[in-house]
Amino acid sequence: MSKDLDNVEVVRLRKVLQQFNEDLGQYINAEERFKLGRVLTIVDASIADPEQRKAIKDLVNNEWWSAHRPTTDTPMTNPHSDLRAICKVLGFELYLPQRGDIGLPTAPDDTEWIVKRYNKVLATKE
């Protein structure tokens, strides 16, 4: 590997990872909307009564977008939090502290245990 790729400037890496993080959010949203649309189309085709159809579609839509997420058998629960944790493990913050209302809002930092997990990965894979 070339010396240039071994030493990437944090400023450049941060810009690329921030764009990736934003694109990831848009990608996930588009995927979810597509899947929900398919499910609601099946409901439309399955139920003749307009009132029942609307009621079921409302229930499905509300449940689809609810904040309740099932426990998962995978270590990653949120790719955005994992990306922030990876940056911390590598020695920098993905988003710098905000000054005034410029830039992205600061989210609560829920990455402590994720940072520990990636520190273990780094320690065992080197």
Secondary structure, DSSP 8 states (H G I E B T S, - for coil): --HHHHS--HHHHHHHHHHHHHHHHHHHHHHHHHHHHHHHHHHHHH---HHHHHHHHHHHHHHHH-S-----SSS-S-HHHHHHHHHHHTTS-SS----TT-SS-------HHHHHHHHHHHHHH-
